Amino acid sequence: MKRDIILAGVGGQGILSIAAVIGLAAVESGLYLKQAEVHGMSQRGGAVQSHLRISDSPIASDLIPEGSCDMILSVEPMEALRYLPFLAKDGWVVTSSKTFDNIDDYPPEEEIFNEIRKLENHVLIDAYSIARELGSQKVSNMVMLGAASEYLGLSQESLEGALDMLFGRKGKEMVELNIQALKAGNKG
Amino acid sequence: MSRFVLLGDEAIGQGALDAGLSGVYAYPGTPSTEITEYIQKSKEAQDRKVHAQWSANEKTAMEAGLGMSYAGKRALVCMKHVGLNVAADAFINAGMTGVNGGLVVVVADDPSMHSSQNEQDSRFYGKFSMVPVLEPSTQQEAYDMTHYAFDLSEKYALPVMLRITTRLAHSRSSIERMATREENPVKLPTDLKQFILLPSIARKRYKMLLSTQEKLEWEGENSGLNRIEEGKDRSTGVIACGLAYNYYQEVAGDAGLDHPVLKISQYPVPATLLNHFIKQVDRVLVLEEGAPMLEESLTGVLDNSYQIKGRLDATLPRDGELTPSLVKKALGISTEFAREVPEIVKNRPPVLCKGCSHIDMYNALGEALEPYDPGRVFSDIGCYTLGALPPYNAINSCVDMGASITMAKGASDAGIHPSVAVIGDSTFTHSGMTGLLDAVVEETPVTVIISDNSTTGMTGGQQSHATNRLLEICIGLGVEEEHIRVMDPLRKHHEENRAMISEELEYKGVSVIIAQRECIQTASRRLKSQKSKVES
């Protein structure tokens, strides 16, 4: 079992939380993990990504080679496209449809969606609306994790367990909200 | 013992604690910040009262670390690569004094300049000061080598550099801990003159340092950190330093390569080991993260019969960090399939946060400067450097910590008036105060704006030494009190702020304008934590 995943988004959108949940679930399931993330300058509203690798055998590189990533999991649709050179031929793009427009030359939404639809394996999901219905747009990232969960090779229980460990400190309601988001994403 | 997931930076912090650390000294800098933050948050470090407060800059950190070592205890000093330029005087001379308690200096380089103004390779500093350098490949090695670095430091009574790069610093993996060692007791150096670098003593110390080099090479041959891994395909031998080793392993595993490998994680690299390895193979590919330092030492300036491939002959790019894809290409394997980035994808550079005080400061400054020709704003290192980008286009320089004030002074000396410096509060106490003193002494016409958001923002909001001290510092340095102005950078005060800057721009002496409003990020975190405290 081996999964190479690129998490993508804009600084502040919570991709490191997604990484933390998958990472914890993987390690608790006895898998090897390497996860490279971006700190510093780019976190200020710039493009950010994380290379996340889980495997049942030791992992050498912290970075995923081009053309070999199993999934790009993105919380922003244009950011999903930025890392296409890494995607394997049969890889999946799973992305939120909610755009984050903080630049002057942001392309028209439809053009971005058209590029995503050109890919054989894609999931385009309105995570923002789903999260808002649950009561907080902030859990959009967990809706996205839910949408990707069946391709991850990790059990639902291990992901929920990781959420409990990570958000337990913030109270039971917070854990429950994140689990609801995870489930809603999985259905969507 | 326990197995847990840590960033490379955090693994170093834990490794130092387990090796019997008594104090960490550092100034925040990407990608090194999380080492000190990890120790600050560690419960065992708090229980043991391990020193973990931030220092004013890397030089004060290095010197305090040396002082703790003088007293017999183990100290860790952490910085980013350009921080070592600031600490270089202390670092090089610590090689001369040697140490008493173990002293480990972690330097985190940033090839590809993700968050830095250059990509200098700190291994050169190690060679320059003739102290051992360790370069781990993995998080586990980062942990283990921190332990070993303290042993090595105490064995040879020398500081030891631990060199990492961005990818290891900011990548997580699980590590296994070893048993914790007791801290050292206070114990003065046996020779109380060891640390006095008067010429007569320094000459002796230098001879000692030179004579130790052979022993350091012996360590590099026998520690197990530099090792040859046999391979059947001797057409190419791969020398892989630090993190680059991982990329070769990745590529070789996928493509079924079996070249002999010399893994390098300790410097000085023994010449015997290199010669032994090179004789086994037809040609050599050198993989190193950063500058082609080892490669250059192999190629030298003479024609020789060995084929050395790497960054110098364009087998690999001369600049930027390595990636598995680049290593693959260097080994002659093509990437069979890779999509292009669609043309519609636009760059998304970092920006100042919505509501940031720097924005209001730049808006007021921009308007106040409208009557003058452009090109007179010297700035510095921090979030406010993002003022270089549209829509602000507000600054004309960003060179090194503190250079805004001194460059503004030099430009003013040359006849540019008004000449403006924009510097952050933490950068000001890091390296701006001495430059301001130069201007005060000469009464140089400069307008210095200290954009005070009461934190070290770009690195994630660490405590700033300047908080609540700026006014007193400026008065103490001799700036005339009527030309120390304080503004509240808010949109509603725009007109008065602009007028204040306009007035000071016209003044033919030293003015300091403190634009004071808390960082929007730290403010929102503070409010959140206050709220949760009230609720619980």
Chai-1 contact restraints between the chains, C-beta under 6 A:
chainA,res_idxA,chainB,res_idxB,connection_type,confidence,min_distance_angstrom,max_distance_angstrom,comment,restraint_id
A,V27,B,V5,contact,1.0,0.0,6.0,A-B,restraint_1
A,V27,B,S174,contact,1.0,0.0,6.0,A-B,restraint_2
A,L33,B,S173,contact,1.0,0.0,6.0,A-B,restraint_3
A,K34,B,S173,contact,1.0,0.0,6.0,A-B,restraint_4
A,Q35,B,R172,contact,1.0,0.0,6.0,A-B,restraint_5
A,A36,B,R167,contact,1.0,0.0,6.0,A-B,restraint_6
A,A36,B,S171,contact,1.0,0.0,6.0,A-B,restraint_7
A,E37,B,H170,contact,1.0,0.0,6.0,A-B,restraint_8
A,H39,B,T30,contact,1.0,0.0,6.0,A-B,restraint_9
A,H39,B,H170,contact,1.0,0.0,6.0,A-B,restraint_10
A,G40,B,T30,contact,1.0,0.0,6.0,A-B,restraint_11
A,G40,B,S115,contact,1.0,0.0,6.0,A-B,restraint_12
A,M41,B,S115,contact,1.0,0.0,6.0,A-B,restraint_13
A,M41,B,P350,contact,1.0,0.0,6.0,A-B,restraint_14
A,S42,B,P350,contact,1.0,0.0,6.0,A-B,restraint_15
A,R44,B,P350,contact,1.0,0.0,6.0,A-B,restraint_16
A,G45,B,P350,contact,1.0,0.0,6.0,A-B,restraint_17
A,G45,B,V351,contact,1.0,0.0,6.0,A-B,restraint_18
A,G46,B,R348,contact,1.0,0.0,6.0,A-B,restraint_19
A,G46,B,P349,contact,1.0,0.0,6.0,A-B,restraint_20
A,G46,B,P350,contact,1.0,0.0,6.0,A-B,restraint_21
A,A47,B,R348,contact,1.0,0.0,6.0,A-B,restraint_22
A,A60,B,N246,contact,1.0,0.0,6.0,A-B,restraint_23
A,A60,B,Q249,contact,1.0,0.0,6.0,A-B,restraint_24
A,A60,B,E250,contact,1.0,0.0,6.0,A-B,restraint_25
A,S61,B,N246,contact,1.0,0.0,6.0,A-B,restraint_26
A,S61,B,Y247,contact,1.0,0.0,6.0,A-B,restraint_27
A,S61,B,E250,contact,1.0,0.0,6.0,A-B,restraint_28
A,S61,B,P324,contact,1.0,0.0,6.0,A-B,restraint_29
A,D62,B,R167,contact,1.0,0.0,6.0,A-B,restraint_30
A,D62,B,S171,contact,1.0,0.0,6.0,A-B,restraint_31
A,L63,B,T323,contact,1.0,0.0,6.0,A-B,restraint_32
A,L63,B,P324,contact,1.0,0.0,6.0,A-B,restraint_33
A,P65,B,P324,contact,1.0,0.0,6.0,A-B,restraint_34
A,P65,B,S325,contact,1.0,0.0,6.0,A-B,restraint_35
A,E66,B,S325,contact,1.0,0.0,6.0,A-B,restraint_36
A,E66,B,T335,contact,1.0,0.0,6.0,A-B,restraint_37
A,E66,B,A338,contact,1.0,0.0,6.0,A-B,restraint_38
A,G67,B,T335,contact,1.0,0.0,6.0,A-B,restraint_39
A,G67,B,F337,contact,1.0,0.0,6.0,A-B,restraint_40
A,G67,B,A338,contact,1.0,0.0,6.0,A-B,restraint_41
A,M78,B,V345,contact,1.0,0.0,6.0,A-B,restraint_42
A,L81,B,P342,contact,1.0,0.0,6.0,A-B,restraint_43
A,L81,B,V345,contact,1.0,0.0,6.0,A-B,restraint_44
A,R82,B,V345,contact,1.0,0.0,6.0,A-B,restraint_45
A,L84,B,R339,contact,1.0,0.0,6.0,A-B,restraint_46
A,L84,B,V341,contact,1.0,0.0,6.0,A-B,restraint_47
A,P85,B,A338,contact,1.0,0.0,6.0,A-B,restraint_48
A,P85,B,R339,contact,1.0,0.0,6.0,A-B,restraint_49
A,L87,B,R339,contact,1.0,0.0,6.0,A-B,restraint_50
A,K89,B,F337,contact,1.0,0.0,6.0,A-B,restraint_51
A,I103,B,K346,contact,1.0,0.0,6.0,A-B,restraint_52
A,I103,B,R348,contact,1.0,0.0,6.0,A-B,restraint_53
A,D105,B,K346,contact,1.0,0.0,6.0,A-B,restraint_54
A,P107,B,I344,contact,1.0,0.0,6.0,A-B,restraint_55
A,E111,B,I344,contact,1.0,0.0,6.0,A-B,restraint_56
A,E115,B,P342,contact,1.0,0.0,6.0,A-B,restraint_57
